[in-house]
């Protein structure tokens, strides 16, 4: 775990939070968390702490979102700092414990993760492509753990499938349905798990009738996977909807027109007792109403390809959208 400090941060509070997170995570490693069947919903009044820790999962997109949340809350009168914790298994217990106050999340993924934390890894998925239904489940699961899922924004980061632009033109492909109707044999560059995941090869076959001839295990959205599609070794690659590098490989996304993928819309999740106020929600909702999937892909590219600092990219974006004053 590493800790970063956002605008207006208090270094003593940042160091204290980092230490507290480590302590909380050490305790969390011993348990998967209480069951919802044995734990009542937390009904404490929403808190409005002045000093807020914003969590980041450590990858570019999460860091960008955390920096934007921090800047907006700072502008709203809060003291903020960003704490980077490696993954959901680590930062979610710290969020429950109030050692982290706000994190960027993804609606469907977080709903299924919380459900599995409650019922075990074999639990049936509760998320779906329906955002309203997914949010209803997420709010219930989060609320029982003292968390509040704020409204989902316009941006979505979910599994997506890309082909070469030349291949798409040749076969008149714009959607996954088009590919299914073509009956073309498709060698898919993806991770090993694609063979069994319902939102990968099985779903492509069942929902779209796509002829998946083979899985080329090159990983999700990796450079070798994209190169394999670029050079014609494979016909399609599994990536994400905010992949910022597709143009570099001459690739285009095919629209998931039948909604195979779950509703992984970007949203903030807050610790209710520390950051559950209407003022926090109002500050963060300003971004959710503006940020699009295309915006997020472009911001990722600025960091990953142009080597710009996430905090600078985040602030420039907020200023360009009128969410922060310039200068």
PyMOL commands that set and color helices and strands:
alter all, ss='L'
color gray80, all
select helices_A, chain A and resi 11-28+60-75+88-97+107-119+131-143+165-171+176-182+192-195+201-208+223-230+246-249+272-275+278-288+293-304+310-320
alter helices_A, ss='H'
color red, helices_A
select strands_A, chain A and resi 2-3+51-56+79-84+102-106+147-149+159-164+185-190+211-217+236-240+251-254+266-271
alter strands_A, ss='S'
color yellow, strands_A
deselect
rebuild
show_as cartoon
